[in-house]
Amino acid sequence: MTDSRETVVPAATTPAVPVRPEAYDTATRAALEHIDGQAVRTVADGRPERTRKGYAQDWTSWSKFCAASGVPLLAVTAGTLVMFVEWLWTQPGWKKGTCTAPSTIDRRISGTVVSARAEHGVKLKDGVARLARNRLRQLVKEMEANGEIRGRGQAPPLLVDHLAAISAACPDNLMGLRDRALVLRHFAVAGREHELAATRVRDYADDPGGLLADLRVSKVRPRVVPVPYGSRPALCPVRA
């Protein structure tokens, strides 16, 4: 017996062609710009307080340069950043009689670029600071050739003898025990201040060799650091 029913084949549908970005209408462009701005703000607000303060200082320095040179405040370009470097090179340093250190100038460049993008919505070219950093390297070479010294220099290291003196100065009470544990643990993990400040009891685990410190919050990178027993009980972070 033959089935007389006809087989219905659905008509082929043509997929919709997506709208190209250059064809977006004004309302769509405005909405996308608002979303981008909110995303930048969210990331900026998530930075550590110390980083935000540093960027604010860098932008203040850029603002002073613009006022002194006549450069528009938002004209952050390869050329104006080179001018900024040369201007900073002549500015006074951290104390009277000194000039701005190269490391400070490098940070000012970074802070200015980040602030222009995140705080003021300026769309900058990739590598906009490359030329300025090349100019800074040239100035540093000239400085070294002339025997000039800028900045505070490398900080003196904290030695074991210093650590012993700090530990001995902690009083024999709960506050002293807390301070001793903090400084010895700080030394043991070679951590930044904010890394230690962000840790909680849950971030430390027992380990056959001592402790494991889970540094979850870090400017550089989160990491788990072994904290071994110290050979000198008075300086042992695990015992403390």
C-alpha positions as a Markdown table, in Angstrom:
| # | Residue | x | y | z |
|---|---|---|---|---|
| 1 | Met | 0.0 | 0.0 | 0.0 |
| 2 | Thr | 1.4 | 3.3 | -1.0 |
| 3 | Asp | 1.4 | 6.4 | 1.3 |
| 4 | Ser | -0.2 | 9.1 | -0.7 |
| 5 | Arg | 0.8 | 11.9 | 1.7 |
| 6 | Glu | 3.2 | 14.5 | 0.4 |
| 7 | Thr | 6.4 | 15.2 | 2.1 |
| 8 | Val | 6.7 | 18.9 | 3.0 |
| 9 | Val | 10.2 | 20.2 | 2.8 |
| 10 | Pro | 10.7 | 23.5 | 4.7 |
| 11 | Ala | 11.9 | 26.4 | 2.6 |
| 12 | Ala | 15.5 | 27.2 | 3.0 |
| 13 | Thr | 16.1 | 30.3 | 5.1 |
| 14 | Thr | 18.8 | 32.8 | 4.4 |
| 15 | Pro | 20.8 | 33.6 | 7.6 |
| 16 | Ala | 20.6 | 37.3 | 8.5 |
| 17 | Val | 23.7 | 39.3 | 7.6 |
| 18 | Pro | 25.2 | 40.9 | 10.7 |
| 19 | Val | 25.4 | 44.6 | 10.8 |
| 20 | Arg | 29.0 | 45.9 | 10.3 |
| 21 | Pro | 30.3 | 48.1 | 13.1 |
| 22 | Glu | 30.8 | 51.0 | 10.6 |
| 23 | Ala | 27.0 | 50.8 | 9.9 |
| 24 | Tyr | 25.9 | 51.2 | 13.5 |
| 25 | Asp | 23.5 | 54.0 | 14.1 |
| 26 | Thr | 24.1 | 56.8 | 16.5 |
| 27 | Ala | 22.1 | 55.3 | 19.4 |
| 28 | Thr | 24.0 | 52.0 | 19.1 |
| 29 | Arg | 27.4 | 53.7 | 19.0 |
| 30 | Ala | 26.5 | 55.8 | 22.1 |
| 31 | Ala | 25.3 | 52.6 | 24.0 |
| 32 | Leu | 28.6 | 50.8 | 23.1 |
| 33 | Glu | 30.7 | 53.7 | 24.2 |
| 34 | His | 28.8 | 53.8 | 27.5 |
| 35 | Ile | 29.4 | 50.1 | 28.0 |
| 36 | Asp | 33.1 | 50.5 | 27.2 |
| 37 | Gly | 33.4 | 53.4 | 29.6 |
| 38 | Gln | 31.7 | 51.4 | 32.4 |
| 39 | Ala | 34.1 | 48.5 | 31.8 |
| 40 | Val | 37.1 | 50.7 | 32.0 |
| 41 | Arg | 35.8 | 52.3 | 35.2 |
| 42 | Thr | 35.1 | 48.9 | 36.8 |
| 43 | Val | 38.6 | 47.7 | 36.2 |
| 44 | Ala | 40.1 | 51.0 | 37.3 |
| 45 | Asp | 38.1 | 51.0 | 40.6 |
| 46 | Gly | 39.4 | 47.5 | 41.3 |
| 47 | Arg | 43.0 | 48.6 | 41.5 |
| 48 | Pro | 44.6 | 48.8 | 44.9 |
| 49 | Glu | 44.2 | 52.2 | 46.7 |
| 50 | Arg | 48.0 | 52.8 | 46.6 |
| 51 | Thr | 48.0 | 52.3 | 42.8 |
| 52 | Arg | 45.1 | 54.7 | 42.3 |
| 53 | Lys | 46.9 | 57.3 | 44.4 |
| 54 | Gly | 50.1 | 56.9 | 42.4 |
| 55 | Tyr | 48.2 | 57.4 | 39.1 |
| 56 | Ala | 46.6 | 60.5 | 40.5 |
| 57 | Gln | 50.0 | 61.9 | 41.4 |
| 58 | Asp | 51.2 | 61.1 | 37.9 |
| 59 | Trp | 48.3 | 62.9 | 36.3 |
| 60 | Thr | 48.8 | 65.9 | 38.5 |
| 61 | Ser | 52.4 | 66.0 | 37.3 |
| 62 | Trp | 51.2 | 65.8 | 33.7 |
| 63 | Ser | 48.7 | 68.6 | 34.4 |
| 64 | Lys | 51.5 | 70.8 | 35.6 |
| 65 | Phe | 53.6 | 70.1 | 32.5 |
| 66 | Cys | 50.6 | 71.0 | 30.3 |
| 67 | Ala | 50.1 | 74.2 | 32.1 |
| 68 | Ala | 53.8 | 75.1 | 31.8 |
| 69 | Ser | 54.2 | 74.1 | 28.2 |
| 70 | Gly | 50.8 | 75.0 | 26.7 |
| 71 | Val | 50.0 | 71.5 | 25.7 |
| 72 | Pro | 46.3 | 70.6 | 25.8 |
| 73 | Leu | 45.5 | 68.4 | 28.8 |
| 74 | Leu | 44.2 | 65.5 | 26.8 |
| 75 | Ala | 46.8 | 65.7 | 24.1 |
| 76 | Val | 48.6 | 62.5 | 25.2 |
| 77 | Thr | 50.6 | 61.7 | 22.1 |
| 78 | Ala | 54.0 | 60.2 | 21.3 |
| 79 | Gly | 55.5 | 63.7 | 20.8 |
| 80 | Thr | 54.0 | 65.3 | 23.9 |
| 81 | Leu | 55.1 | 62.4 | 26.1 |
| 82 | Val | 58.7 | 62.9 | 24.9 |
| 83 | Met | 58.3 | 66.6 | 25.9 |
| 84 | Phe | 57.0 | 65.4 | 29.2 |
| 85 | Val | 60.1 | 63.3 | 29.8 |
| 86 | Glu | 62.4 | 66.2 | 29.0 |
| 87 | Trp | 60.4 | 68.5 | 31.3 |
| 88 | Leu | 60.5 | 66.0 | 34.1 |
| 89 | Trp | 64.2 | 65.5 | 33.7 |
| 90 | Thr | 64.7 | 69.2 | 34.8 |
| 91 | Gln | 62.3 | 69.1 | 37.7 |
| 92 | Pro | 63.5 | 68.8 | 41.4 |
| 93 | Gly | 63.6 | 65.4 | 43.0 |
| 94 | Trp | 62.6 | 63.9 | 46.3 |
| 95 | Lys | 64.7 | 66.4 | 48.3 |
| 96 | Lys | 66.3 | 69.8 | 47.8 |
| 97 | Gly | 69.3 | 69.7 | 45.5 |
| 98 | Thr | 68.3 | 66.6 | 43.6 |
| 99 | Cys | 66.5 | 66.0 | 40.3 |
| 100 | Thr | 63.8 | 63.6 | 39.3 |
| 101 | Ala | 64.9 | 60.0 | 39.2 |
| 102 | Pro | 64.5 | 57.9 | 36.0 |
| 103 | Ser | 62.3 | 55.4 | 37.8 |
| 104 | Thr | 59.9 | 58.2 | 38.8 |
| 105 | Ile | 59.8 | 59.5 | 35.2 |
| 106 | Asp | 59.0 | 56.0 | 33.9 |
| 107 | Arg | 56.2 | 55.7 | 36.4 |
| 108 | Arg | 54.9 | 59.1 | 35.4 |
| 109 | Ile | 54.7 | 58.0 | 31.8 |
| 110 | Ser | 52.7 | 54.9 | 32.7 |
| 111 | Gly | 50.4 | 56.7 | 35.1 |
| 112 | Thr | 49.6 | 59.4 | 32.5 |
| 113 | Val | 48.8 | 56.9 | 29.8 |
| 114 | Val | 46.6 | 54.8 | 32.1 |
| 115 | Ser | 44.8 | 57.9 | 33.5 |
| 116 | Ala | 44.2 | 59.3 | 30.0 |
| 117 | Arg | 42.6 | 56.1 | 28.9 |
| 118 | Ala | 40.7 | 55.0 | 32.1 |
| 119 | Glu | 39.8 | 58.4 | 33.7 |
| 120 | His | 39.3 | 60.6 | 30.6 |
| 121 | Gly | 38.3 | 58.1 | 27.9 |
| 122 | Val | 41.1 | 59.2 | 25.5 |
| 123 | Lys | 41.7 | 56.6 | 22.8 |
| 124 | Leu | 45.4 | 56.3 | 22.5 |
| 125 | Lys | 47.5 | 54.4 | 19.9 |
| 126 | Asp | 49.2 | 51.2 | 21.0 |
| 127 | Gly | 52.8 | 51.9 | 22.0 |
| 128 | Val | 52.1 | 55.6 | 22.4 |
| 129 | Ala | 54.7 | 55.7 | 25.2 |
| 130 | Arg | 57.5 | 53.8 | 23.3 |
| 131 | Leu | 59.2 | 56.9 | 22.0 |
| 132 | Ala | 59.1 | 58.6 | 25.4 |
| 133 | Arg | 60.8 | 55.6 | 27.0 |
| 134 | Asn | 63.4 | 55.6 | 24.3 |
| 135 | Arg | 64.2 | 59.2 | 25.0 |
| 136 | Leu | 64.4 | 58.4 | 28.7 |
| 137 | Arg | 66.9 | 55.7 | 28.0 |
| 138 | Gln | 69.0 | 58.2 | 26.1 |
| 139 | Leu | 69.0 | 60.6 | 29.0 |
| 140 | Val | 69.9 | 57.9 | 31.4 |
| 141 | Lys | 72.9 | 56.9 | 29.3 |
| 142 | Glu | 74.0 | 60.6 | 29.2 |
| 143 | Met | 73.6 | 60.7 | 33.0 |
| 144 | Glu | 75.7 | 57.6 | 33.5 |
| 145 | Ala | 78.4 | 58.8 | 31.2 |
| 146 | Asn | 78.6 | 62.1 | 33.2 |
| 147 | Gly | 78.7 | 60.2 | 36.5 |
| 148 | Glu | 75.5 | 61.8 | 37.7 |
| 149 | Ile | 73.5 | 60.1 | 40.3 |
| 150 | Arg | 69.7 | 60.6 | 40.6 |
| 151 | Gly | 67.1 | 59.3 | 43.1 |
| 152 | Arg | 67.6 | 57.6 | 46.4 |
| 153 | Gly | 69.3 | 54.6 | 44.9 |
| 154 | Gln | 68.7 | 51.0 | 45.9 |
| 155 | Ala | 67.2 | 50.6 | 49.4 |
| 156 | Pro | 69.5 | 48.9 | 51.9 |
| 157 | Pro | 68.7 | 45.3 | 52.4 |
| 158 | Leu | 67.0 | 43.9 | 55.6 |
| 159 | Leu | 69.6 | 41.5 | 57.0 |
| 160 | Val | 69.2 | 38.7 | 59.5 |
| 161 | Asp | 70.8 | 40.8 | 62.2 |
| 162 | His | 68.2 | 43.5 | 61.6 |
| 163 | Leu | 65.4 | 40.9 | 61.8 |
| 164 | Ala | 66.8 | 39.6 | 65.1 |
| 165 | Ala | 66.8 | 43.1 | 66.6 |
| 166 | Ile | 63.2 | 43.7 | 65.5 |
| 167 | Ser | 62.1 | 40.3 | 66.9 |
| 168 | Ala | 63.9 | 41.0 | 70.2 |
| 169 | Ala | 62.2 | 44.4 | 70.5 |
| 170 | Cys | 58.7 | 42.9 | 70.3 |
| 171 | Pro | 57.2 | 42.7 | 73.9 |
| 172 | Asp | 56.2 | 39.3 | 75.4 |
| 173 | Asn | 52.5 | 39.8 | 75.1 |
| 174 | Leu | 49.8 | 39.1 | 72.4 |
| 175 | Met | 50.6 | 42.3 | 70.6 |
| 176 | Gly | 54.3 | 41.6 | 70.5 |
| 177 | Leu | 53.6 | 38.0 | 69.3 |
| 178 | Arg | 51.4 | 39.3 | 66.6 |
| 179 | Asp | 54.1 | 41.8 | 65.4 |
| 180 | Arg | 56.8 | 39.2 | 65.5 |
| 181 | Ala | 54.7 | 36.8 | 63.5 |
| 182 | Leu | 53.9 | 39.5 | 60.9 |
| 183 | Val | 57.5 | 40.7 | 60.4 |
| 184 | Leu | 59.0 | 37.2 | 60.3 |
| 185 | Arg | 56.3 | 36.0 | 57.9 |
| 186 | His | 56.8 | 39.1 | 55.7 |
| 187 | Phe | 60.5 | 38.3 | 55.5 |
| 188 | Ala | 59.9 | 34.6 | 54.8 |
| 189 | Val | 57.6 | 35.1 | 51.8 |
| 190 | Ala | 59.5 | 38.1 | 50.5 |
| 191 | Gly | 56.1 | 39.7 | 50.1 |
| 192 | Arg | 54.8 | 43.2 | 49.5 |
| 193 | Glu | 53.0 | 45.0 | 52.2 |
| 194 | His | 49.6 | 44.7 | 50.5 |
| 195 | Glu | 50.1 | 41.0 | 50.0 |
| 196 | Leu | 50.5 | 40.4 | 53.7 |
| 197 | Ala | 47.7 | 42.8 | 54.6 |
| 198 | Ala | 45.3 | 40.9 | 52.4 |
| 199 | Thr | 45.9 | 37.5 | 53.9 |
| 200 | Arg | 43.6 | 35.8 | 56.4 |
| 201 | Val | 43.9 | 32.7 | 58.6 |
| 202 | Arg | 42.3 | 30.7 | 55.9 |
| 203 | Asp | 45.2 | 31.5 | 53.6 |
| 204 | Tyr | 47.7 | 29.5 | 55.7 |
| 205 | Ala | 47.8 | 25.8 | 55.7 |
| 206 | Asp | 50.0 | 23.3 | 57.6 |
| 207 | Asp | 52.7 | 21.6 | 55.7 |
| 208 | Pro | 55.3 | 19.0 | 56.7 |
| 209 | Gly | 58.0 | 21.5 | 56.3 |
| 210 | Gly | 56.2 | 24.3 | 58.0 |
| 211 | Leu | 53.4 | 26.4 | 56.4 |
| 212 | Leu | 52.0 | 27.2 | 53.0 |
| 213 | Ala | 51.1 | 30.8 | 52.5 |
| 214 | Asp | 48.5 | 31.5 | 49.8 |
| 215 | Leu | 49.1 | 35.1 | 48.6 |
| 216 | Arg | 45.9 | 35.6 | 46.7 |
| 217 | Val | 46.1 | 39.4 | 46.4 |
| 218 | Ser | 49.2 | 40.6 | 44.5 |
| 219 | Lys | 50.2 | 43.4 | 42.3 |
| 220 | Val | 52.6 | 41.0 | 40.5 |
| 221 | Arg | 51.0 | 37.6 | 40.6 |
| 222 | Pro | 49.1 | 35.4 | 43.1 |
| 223 | Arg | 51.2 | 32.6 | 44.4 |
| 224 | Val | 51.5 | 29.9 | 47.1 |
| 225 | Val | 54.8 | 30.3 | 49.0 |
| 226 | Pro | 56.3 | 27.6 | 51.3 |
| 227 | Val | 57.2 | 29.0 | 54.7 |
| 228 | Pro | 59.8 | 26.6 | 56.3 |
| 229 | Tyr | 60.8 | 26.3 | 59.9 |
| 230 | Gly | 63.7 | 28.6 | 60.8 |
| 231 | Ser | 67.0 | 27.3 | 62.1 |
| 232 | Arg | 66.8 | 29.9 | 64.9 |
| 233 | Pro | 63.7 | 29.5 | 67.0 |
| 234 | Ala | 63.6 | 33.3 | 67.8 |
| 235 | Leu | 63.4 | 34.0 | 64.1 |
| 236 | Cys | 61.2 | 31.2 | 63.0 |
| 237 | Pro | 58.0 | 32.4 | 61.3 |
| 238 | Val | 56.2 | 29.1 | 61.7 |
| 239 | Arg | 56.8 | 29.0 | 65.5 |
| 240 | Ala | 55.8 | 32.6 | 65.8 |
